[in-house]
Amino acid sequence: MLQRLPRHRTTVSFACFAIAAAHVTTALLPRVDAAESRPNVLFIVSDDLNNSLGCYGHPQVKSPNIDRLADRGVRFERSYCQFPLCGPSRNSMLTGLYPNSTGILQNSQIFRQTIPQQISLPQAFRRAGYFAARIGKLYHYNVPKSVGTNGHDDPGSWELELNPAGCDRLLEEPDIFSLRKDSFGGTLSWYASPRGDLLHTDGMLASDAEWVLERCARDKSRPFFLAVGFYRPHTPYVAPAHYFDGYPKQEMPLVQGVEEDLKDLPADALGSHKREHELLTDDLRQQAIQAYFASITFMDAQVGRVLNKLDELGLAENTIVVFTSDHGYHLGEHGLWQKMSLFEESARVPLIIAAPGASKNGGVAATPVGLIDLYPTLTKLCGVAAPVNIQGQDLRPILSDPTEVGRGWAISQVTRGGRGKGTCGFTLRTPRWRYTQWDQGRRGRELYDHENDPLEQTNLADVAEHAKRVAEFSETLQEAAADTLPESGEIPTIRDGVWAPNLTDP
């Protein structure tokens, strides 16, 4: 049987939306005296990046800089977001709470609208004396329209905010191809730009990060928490043209056997399908994949610039580096593109943690973990006080010994049908199995054996010989889903009014 979370309630509501407002109680955090010896944190997040990276075994994608980061830290083979959509995932990661406890289950919202008292991850570091800065996208943005602004950001999280906007946002939108004319953010769209790296938003983000690191190297009186949120490979897939050259269109892989794959799936499993994707021809599919891969390599080059500056300034030996993404991404698997499914491609994310003196160089951890685990891990590594209500696990034992099991599973959720009238799907990932149920099983179940079916093409949920396993997984998933809720057992609702920013007593 799987390790289970301790029960802290006997009865909970599994309804996703018809819920009364609830307050999450958060103890005030004591301030920790700043000390030069405390490690810095460089927190790098890529947008809409799946595991198409060299260090994760992709046969085509070139990511030499992220690969070398993996060589000096621990790479988590099975890391998962808690909700495969930007806003809910990022709010969860940055508050240390599952989406059911933040109340953020869609984009264009911020946790201050539901649980304003919660101390965010960077805010906890600020209150402990760290210099906390954000460059680019950390909370949700409407990409590309909000590029160059604060987006749906949290003013209590940062001391410094930098929001560059490059040629991809200010000059090139008329040239971008899109499946839906003049629609870029949520629609497959791409462009091979004639302009160089430094003129693009992500190139400017890297330049700003270099500048901030230089400032931090000059004044070491305070440790830093520097968050850098790159926009690529989020749509539109815009990158300098020479990155496209490394991925000949005719060599881009196309998913085969989709029609047969769909026959044993419940409807909600395919609920993220968009009608516009039916416009894709094989030629357009290969163009899209080419552009997505090119955007990854472009983003990787900017990560490399930031890592090089960290080394050049002598900061690397006392800086914890995290690299991850907000969720995965479909490139045609199961007939799906983009995000918002509970399949492996959508829920899985890359995660690398390089913690000097605390992580095994080149280590690979096979046990499943979640983005929700970053908050307790980073605060423990740095001696920063964390709220008592955060829900993730401390990954330090796995960093020092990647064979450690920890919790042993990860849980993700997604919604179907819209807020106020919809339902939830939850998925449980163990080292071997993925078990998914929609509306507590009333709208379907899925079971995949990754040892024999890594592409999740054979749903075993209705196979008689797996009936006992399905029952056990269902019980474990119900219990785990209950523990994604706050102590009240109710998902917080959006409050009226605007949060008045308050760093010390939100």
C-alpha positions as CSV (number, residue, x, y, z in Angstrom):
1,M,0.0,0.0,0.0
2,L,1.0,3.6,-0.6
3,Q,2.2,5.8,2.2
4,R,-0.8,8.0,3.2
5,L,-1.1,11.5,4.6
6,P,-2.2,11.8,8.3
7,R,-5.9,12.4,8.5
8,H,-6.8,15.7,10.1
9,R,-10.6,15.6,9.4
10,T,-13.2,12.9,9.2
11,T,-15.7,14.4,6.8
12,V,-15.0,16.7,3.8
13,S,-16.8,17.9,0.8
14,F,-15.4,16.8,-2.6
15,A,-17.5,19.2,-4.6
16,C,-15.2,21.6,-6.4
17,F,-17.2,24.7,-6.6
18,A,-20.4,25.1,-4.6
19,I,-18.5,26.0,-1.5
20,A,-18.7,28.6,1.3
21,A,-15.9,31.1,1.9
22,A,-13.2,30.0,4.3
23,H,-10.2,31.7,5.9
24,V,-6.9,30.0,6.0
25,T,-5.2,30.6,9.3
26,T,-1.5,31.4,9.0
27,A,0.7,32.0,11.9
28,L,2.8,35.2,11.7
29,L,6.3,34.3,10.7
30,P,9.2,35.3,13.0
31,R,11.8,37.3,11.2
32,V,15.2,35.6,10.9
33,D,18.3,37.7,11.3
34,A,20.0,38.1,7.9
35,A,23.4,36.5,7.7
36,E,25.9,36.4,4.9
37,S,26.4,32.7,5.3
38,R,22.9,31.8,4.4
39,P,22.6,30.5,0.9
40,N,21.1,32.6,-2.0
41,V,18.4,31.2,-4.1
42,L,18.1,31.5,-7.9
43,F,14.6,30.3,-8.9
44,I,14.2,29.8,-12.6
45,V,10.8,29.0,-14.1
46,S,10.1,28.3,-17.8
47,D,6.6,28.7,-19.1
48,D,4.7,25.8,-20.6
49,L,7.8,23.6,-20.8
50,N,7.4,19.8,-20.8
51,N,10.2,17.4,-20.4
52,S,11.6,17.8,-23.9
53,L,15.2,18.3,-22.6
54,G,18.4,16.6,-23.3
55,C,18.9,15.7,-19.6
56,Y,15.5,14.0,-19.6
57,G,16.5,11.8,-22.6
58,H,14.9,13.6,-25.5
59,P,16.6,12.5,-28.7
60,Q,16.3,15.8,-30.5
61,V,16.0,18.8,-28.2
62,K,19.2,20.6,-27.5
63,S,19.4,22.0,-23.9
64,P,23.1,22.1,-23.0
65,N,22.8,24.7,-20.2
66,I,19.9,23.0,-18.4
67,D,21.7,19.7,-18.8
68,R,24.9,21.0,-17.1
69,L,22.8,22.3,-14.3
70,A,21.4,18.8,-13.9
71,D,25.0,17.6,-13.7
72,R,25.6,19.7,-10.6
73,G,22.4,18.9,-8.7
74,V,19.6,16.4,-8.5
75,R,17.2,15.9,-11.4
76,F,13.8,14.7,-10.4
77,E,12.6,12.1,-13.0
78,R,9.0,12.2,-11.9
79,S,8.0,15.7,-10.8
80,Y,4.4,17.0,-11.3
81,C,2.5,20.2,-11.1
82,Q,-0.6,20.3,-8.9
83,F,-2.8,21.8,-11.6
84,P,-1.9,21.9,-15.4
85,L,-2.7,25.5,-16.0
86,C,-0.5,28.5,-15.4
87,G,-2.4,30.5,-12.8
88,P,-3.5,27.7,-10.4
89,S,-0.1,25.9,-10.7
90,R,1.9,29.0,-10.0
91,N,-0.3,30.2,-7.1
92,S,0.0,26.7,-5.6
93,M,3.8,26.5,-6.0
94,L,4.4,30.0,-4.6
95,T,2.1,29.5,-1.6
96,G,3.0,25.9,-0.7
97,L,-0.7,25.0,-0.9
98,Y,-2.7,22.8,-3.1
99,P,-5.2,24.6,-5.5
100,N,-8.1,23.5,-3.3
101,S,-6.5,25.4,-0.5
102,T,-5.6,28.5,-2.5
103,G,-9.0,28.6,-4.2
104,I,-7.3,29.6,-7.4
105,L,-8.6,27.1,-10.0
106,Q,-8.4,29.3,-13.1
107,N,-6.2,32.0,-14.7
108,S,-6.1,35.7,-14.2
109,Q,-6.5,35.4,-10.4
110,I,-4.1,35.8,-7.4
111,F,-4.3,34.1,-4.0
112,R,-4.7,37.5,-2.3
113,Q,-8.3,37.4,-3.6
114,T,-9.0,34.2,-1.6
115,I,-6.5,33.8,1.2
116,P,-4.8,37.3,1.6
117,Q,-3.2,36.3,4.9
118,Q,-1.0,33.6,3.3
119,I,2.7,34.3,3.2
120,S,4.1,33.5,-0.2
121,L,7.4,31.8,-0.7
122,P,9.3,34.9,-1.8
123,Q,7.5,36.9,0.9
124,A,8.8,34.5,3.6
125,F,12.3,35.1,2.3
126,R,11.8,38.9,2.4
127,R,10.6,38.7,6.0
128,A,13.7,36.8,6.8
129,G,15.9,39.6,5.5
130,Y,16.5,38.4,2.0
131,F,16.5,40.7,-1.0
132,A,13.7,39.2,-3.1
133,A,13.5,40.2,-6.8
134,R,11.4,39.0,-9.7
135,I,12.3,39.3,-13.4
136,G,9.5,38.3,-15.8
137,K,6.7,35.8,-15.2
138,L,6.3,34.2,-11.8
139,Y,2.6,34.5,-11.1
140,H,0.1,34.4,-13.9
141,Y,0.3,36.7,-16.9
142,N,-1.9,36.9,-20.0
143,V,0.9,36.0,-22.5
144,P,1.7,37.8,-24.7
145,K,-0.5,40.8,-24.0
146,S,0.7,41.3,-20.4
147,V,4.3,40.9,-21.2
148,G,6.1,44.1,-20.1
149,T,3.7,44.6,-17.1
150,N,3.3,43.1,-13.6
151,G,0.5,40.8,-14.9
152,H,-1.5,39.2,-12.1
153,D,1.4,39.6,-9.7
154,D,1.6,39.8,-5.9
155,P,3.0,43.1,-4.7
156,G,3.8,41.6,-1.3
157,S,6.2,39.0,-2.8
158,W,9.0,41.2,-4.2
159,E,11.3,44.1,-3.3
160,L,12.2,44.6,-7.0
161,E,10.2,43.8,-10.1
162,L,11.5,44.0,-13.7
163,N,9.2,43.6,-16.7
164,P,11.1,44.0,-20.0
165,A,9.2,43.7,-23.3
166,G,11.1,42.7,-26.4
167,C,10.6,42.6,-30.1
168,D,8.4,39.5,-29.8
169,R,5.9,41.6,-27.9
170,L,6.3,45.1,-29.4
171,L,7.2,44.6,-33.1
172,E,6.6,41.1,-34.4
173,E,3.0,40.2,-33.6
174,P,1.7,41.2,-37.1
175,D,4.2,38.6,-38.5
176,I,3.2,35.7,-36.3
177,F,1.3,32.7,-37.8
178,S,-1.7,31.6,-35.7
179,L,-4.4,29.0,-36.1
180,R,-6.8,31.8,-35.2
181,K,-5.9,35.1,-36.7
182,D,-4.6,37.7,-34.2
183,S,-4.9,35.2,-31.4
184,F,-1.6,34.2,-29.8
185,G,-1.7,33.4,-26.1
186,G,-4.0,30.4,-26.0
187,T,-3.7,29.4,-29.6
188,L,-1.0,27.5,-31.5
189,S,1.1,30.3,-33.1
190,W,4.8,30.7,-34.1
191,Y,7.4,32.8,-35.8
192,A,11.0,32.5,-36.8
193,S,12.3,35.9,-35.9
194,P,15.1,37.7,-37.9
195,R,16.2,39.5,-34.8
196,G,18.8,38.4,-32.3
197,D,18.6,37.0,-28.8
198,L,19.2,40.2,-26.9
199,L,16.2,41.9,-28.6
200,H,13.7,39.3,-27.4
201,T,11.9,39.4,-24.1
202,D,13.6,36.3,-22.7
203,G,17.0,37.7,-23.8
204,M,16.2,41.0,-22.0
205,L,15.2,38.9,-18.9
206,A,18.6,37.3,-18.9
207,S,20.3,40.7,-19.3
208,D,18.3,42.0,-16.3
209,A,19.2,38.9,-14.3
210,E,22.9,39.5,-15.1
211,W,22.6,43.1,-13.9
212,V,20.8,42.1,-10.6
213,L,23.4,39.4,-9.9
214,E,26.2,42.0,-10.4
215,R,24.5,44.2,-7.8
216,C,24.2,41.2,-5.4
217,A,27.8,40.4,-5.9
218,R,28.8,43.9,-5.0
219,D,26.7,44.1,-1.8
220,K,26.7,40.8,0.1
221,S,25.2,42.2,3.2
222,R,21.9,40.4,2.4
223,P,21.4,37.1,0.7
224,F,19.1,37.1,-2.3
225,F,16.1,35.3,-3.6
226,L,16.1,36.0,-7.4
227,A,13.2,34.6,-9.4
228,V,13.6,34.6,-13.2
229,G,10.5,33.7,-15.2
230,F,11.2,33.0,-18.8
231,Y,8.2,33.2,-21.2
232,R,9.3,30.6,-23.8
233,P,8.2,28.1,-24.9
234,H,4.7,29.5,-24.2
235,T,2.8,30.5,-27.3
236,P,3.5,32.2,-29.5
237,Y,6.6,30.1,-30.1
238,V,8.8,33.0,-31.2
239,A,12.6,32.6,-31.3
240,P,15.5,33.9,-33.4
241,A,15.4,32.0,-36.7
242,H,18.8,30.3,-36.2
243,Y,17.2,28.2,-33.4
244,F,14.7,26.9,-35.9
245,D,17.6,25.8,-38.2
246,G,18.6,23.1,-35.6
247,Y,15.2,21.4,-36.1
248,P,14.5,20.5,-39.7
249,K,10.8,20.4,-40.1
250,Q,10.7,17.1,-41.9
251,E,12.4,15.5,-38.9
252,M,9.8,16.6,-36.3
253,P,8.0,13.6,-34.8
254,L,4.3,13.1,-35.3
255,V,2.2,11.1,-32.9
256,Q,0.7,7.9,-34.5
257,G,-2.3,5.7,-33.6
258,V,-4.4,8.5,-32.0
259,E,-7.8,7.1,-33.1
260,E,-7.1,3.7,-31.5
261,D,-5.7,5.3,-28.4
262,L,-8.9,7.3,-27.7
263,K,-11.3,4.3,-27.7
264,D,-10.9,3.4,-24.0
265,L,-10.9,7.0,-22.6
266,P,-13.7,8.8,-20.6
267,A,-14.8,12.0,-22.2
268,D,-13.3,14.2,-19.4
269,A,-9.8,12.8,-20.2
270,L,-10.0,14.6,-23.5
271,G,-11.8,17.7,-22.1
272,S,-8.9,20.0,-23.0
273,H,-9.3,19.4,-26.7
274,K,-9.8,22.6,-28.7
275,R,-11.8,22.6,-32.0
276,E,-9.2,24.8,-33.6
277,H,-6.7,21.9,-33.3
278,E,-8.7,20.1,-35.9
279,L,-7.3,22.6,-38.5
280,L,-3.9,21.1,-38.0
281,T,-2.4,19.3,-41.0
282,D,0.7,17.1,-40.7
283,D,2.7,20.0,-42.1
284,L,1.4,22.4,-39.6
285,R,1.9,19.9,-36.8
286,Q,5.6,19.6,-37.7
287,Q,5.9,23.4,-38.0
288,A,4.4,23.8,-34.5
289,I,6.8,21.2,-33.0
290,Q,9.7,22.7,-34.8
291,A,8.9,26.1,-33.3
292,Y,8.3,24.7,-29.8
293,F,11.7,22.9,-29.8
294,A,13.4,26.0,-31.2
295,S,11.8,28.1,-28.4
296,I,13.1,25.6,-25.8
297,T,16.7,25.9,-27.1
298,F,16.4,29.7,-27.2
299,M,15.2,29.7,-23.6
300,D,18.0,27.3,-22.6
301,A,20.6,29.7,-24.0
302,Q,19.2,32.5,-21.8
303,V,19.3,30.2,-18.8
304,G,23.0,29.6,-19.7
305,R,23.7,33.3,-19.6
306,V,22.3,33.6,-16.1
307,L,24.2,30.5,-14.9
308,N,27.4,31.8,-16.5
309,K,27.1,35.1,-14.7
310,L,26.5,33.3,-11.4
311,D,29.7,31.4,-11.9
312,E,31.7,34.5,-13.1
313,L,30.7,36.5,-10.1
314,G,31.7,33.7,-7.7
315,L,28.2,33.3,-6.4
316,A,27.5,29.7,-7.5
317,E,29.1,28.0,-4.5
318,N,26.6,29.6,-2.1
319,T,23.5,29.7,-4.3
320,I,20.8,27.1,-4.5
321,V,19.5,26.9,-8.1
322,V,16.1,25.6,-9.0
323,F,14.9,25.1,-12.5
324,T,11.4,24.0,-13.3
325,S,8.2,24.7,-15.3
326,D,4.6,25.5,-14.3
327,H,3.2,22.4,-16.0
328,G,3.8,20.1,-18.9
329,Y,2.6,20.3,-22.5
330,H,1.0,18.2,-25.2
331,L,2.4,18.0,-28.7
332,G,-0.3,15.7,-30.2
333,E,-0.4,12.8,-27.7
334,H,-3.9,11.4,-27.3
335,G,-4.9,14.0,-30.0
336,L,-4.3,16.8,-27.5
337,W,-2.2,20.0,-27.7
338,Q,-1.1,22.3,-25.0
339,K,-2.2,21.7,-21.4
340,M,-5.2,21.1,-19.0
341,S,-5.2,17.3,-19.2
342,L,-4.1,14.8,-16.5
343,F,-2.0,12.7,-18.8
344,E,1.7,12.4,-18.2
345,E,2.7,15.0,-20.9
346,S,0.5,17.7,-19.3
347,A,1.1,17.0,-15.6
348,R,4.8,16.2,-15.6
349,V,7.4,19.0,-15.3
350,P,11.2,19.1,-15.3
351,L,12.7,19.8,-11.9
352,I,16.3,20.3,-11.1
353,I,17.7,21.4,-7.7
354,A,21.3,22.2,-7.3
355,A,22.0,23.0,-3.6
356,P,25.8,23.2,-2.9
357,G,26.7,20.9,0.0
358,A,23.1,19.6,0.2
359,S,22.5,17.8,-3.1
360,K,24.2,15.0,-4.9
361,N,25.9,16.1,-8.1
362,G,24.3,14.4,-11.1
363,G,21.8,12.6,-8.9
364,V,18.5,11.3,-10.3
365,A,15.5,10.9,-8.1
366,A,12.9,8.4,-9.3
367,T,10.3,8.9,-6.6
368,P,7.4,11.2,-7.6
369,V,7.4,14.7,-6.1
370,G,5.4,17.9,-6.7
371,L,6.0,21.6,-7.2
372,I,4.2,22.0,-3.9
373,D,7.3,20.5,-2.3
374,L,9.5,23.5,-3.2
375,Y,8.3,25.8,-0.5
376,P,9.2,23.6,2.5
377,T,12.4,22.5,0.8
378,L,13.8,25.9,0.1
379,T,12.8,27.4,3.5
380,K,14.4,24.5,5.3
381,L,17.6,24.7,3.2
382,C,17.9,28.4,4.0
383,G,16.7,28.5,7.6
384,V,13.7,30.6,6.7
385,A,10.5,30.3,8.8
386,A,7.5,29.0,6.8
387,P,3.8,29.1,7.5
388,V,2.4,26.2,9.6
389,N,-0.2,25.4,7.0
390,I,2.0,24.6,3.9
391,Q,1.2,21.2,2.5
392,G,4.3,19.9,0.7
393,Q,7.1,17.6,1.8
394,D,10.7,18.6,2.5
395,L,12.9,17.2,-0.3
396,R,16.2,17.6,1.6
397,P,16.5,13.8,2.3
398,I,16.1,13.1,-1.4
399,L,18.6,15.8,-2.4
400,S,21.3,14.1,-0.2
401,D,20.2,10.6,-1.2
402,P,18.2,10.4,-4.4
403,T,17.1,6.8,-3.6
404,E,15.0,8.1,-0.7
405,V,11.3,7.6,-1.3
406,G,9.7,10.4,0.6
407,R,6.0,10.6,0.2
408,G,6.2,8.2,-2.7
409,W,3.5,9.7,-4.9
410,A,2.2,13.0,-6.3
411,I,-1.3,14.3,-6.9
412,S,-2.6,16.7,-9.6
413,Q,-6.1,18.0,-10.3
414,V,-8.0,19.8,-13.1
415,T,-11.5,21.1,-13.6
416,R,-14.1,20.4,-16.2
417,G,-17.2,22.4,-16.9
418,G,-16.3,25.8,-15.5
419,R,-16.4,27.3,-12.0
420,G,-19.8,27.1,-10.3
421,K,-21.1,24.2,-12.3
422,G,-18.2,21.9,-13.0
423,T,-16.4,18.9,-11.6
424,C,-12.9,17.9,-10.7
425,G,-10.6,15.2,-11.9
426,F,-7.7,14.0,-9.7
427,T,-4.7,11.9,-10.7
428,L,-2.3,10.0,-8.5
429,R,1.2,9.2,-9.8
430,T,3.3,6.5,-8.2
431,P,6.7,5.3,-9.5
432,R,4.9,2.7,-11.6
433,W,1.2,3.6,-11.9
434,R,-1.0,6.5,-12.8
435,Y,-4.6,6.3,-11.5
436,T,-7.1,9.0,-12.5
437,Q,-10.7,9.5,-11.6
438,W,-13.2,12.0,-12.8
439,D,-15.8,13.3,-10.4
440,Q,-14.9,10.6,-7.8
441,G,-15.2,8.0,-10.6
442,R,-18.7,8.9,-11.6
443,R,-17.5,10.3,-14.9
444,G,-14.8,7.7,-15.5
445,R,-11.5,6.2,-14.4
446,E,-8.1,5.6,-15.9
447,L,-5.3,3.3,-14.9
448,Y,-1.9,3.1,-16.6
449,D,1.1,0.8,-16.0
450,H,4.1,2.9,-16.8
451,E,6.4,-0.1,-16.7
452,N,4.7,-1.5,-19.7
453,D,2.9,1.5,-21.2
454,P,4.9,4.7,-20.7
455,L,2.8,6.5,-23.3
456,E,-0.5,5.8,-21.4
457,Q,-2.2,4.3,-24.4
458,T,-4.0,1.4,-22.6
459,N,-6.5,2.2,-20.0
460,L,-6.6,-0.7,-17.5
461,A,-9.3,0.7,-15.2
462,D,-12.0,-1.6,-16.4
463,V,-9.9,-4.7,-16.8
464,A,-11.1,-7.3,-14.2
465,E,-7.7,-8.4,-13.1
466,H,-6.9,-4.8,-12.0
467,A,-10.2,-4.4,-10.0
468,K,-8.5,-4.7,-6.6
469,R,-5.7,-2.3,-7.6
470,V,-8.3,0.2,-8.8
471,A,-10.2,0.0,-5.5
472,E,-7.0,0.5,-3.5
473,F,-5.9,3.5,-5.6
474,S,-9.4,5.0,-5.4
475,E,-9.3,4.9,-1.6
476,T,-5.8,6.4,-1.5
477,L,-6.7,9.1,-4.0
478,Q,-9.9,10.0,-2.1
479,E,-7.9,10.4,1.1
480,A,-5.1,12.4,-0.7
481,A,-7.7,14.6,-2.4
482,A,-9.3,15.3,1.0
483,D,-5.9,16.6,2.3
484,T,-5.6,19.1,-0.5
485,L,-8.3,21.1,1.2
486,P,-7.6,23.6,4.1
487,E,-8.5,22.7,7.6
488,S,-12.0,24.0,7.1
489,G,-12.7,21.3,4.4
490,E,-13.9,24.0,2.1
491,I,-12.3,25.6,-1.0
492,P,-11.8,29.4,-0.4
493,T,-13.9,31.7,-2.6
494,I,-13.0,34.9,-4.4
495,R,-13.5,37.9,-2.1
496,D,-14.8,41.3,-3.0
497,G,-12.5,44.2,-2.9
498,V,-8.8,44.7,-3.5
499,W,-6.1,43.5,-1.1
500,A,-4.3,46.3,0.6
501,P,-0.6,45.3,0.4
502,N,1.0,44.7,3.7
503,L,4.4,43.0,4.0
504,T,4.4,42.2,7.7
505,D,0.8,41.6,8.6
506,P,-1.3,40.7,5.4
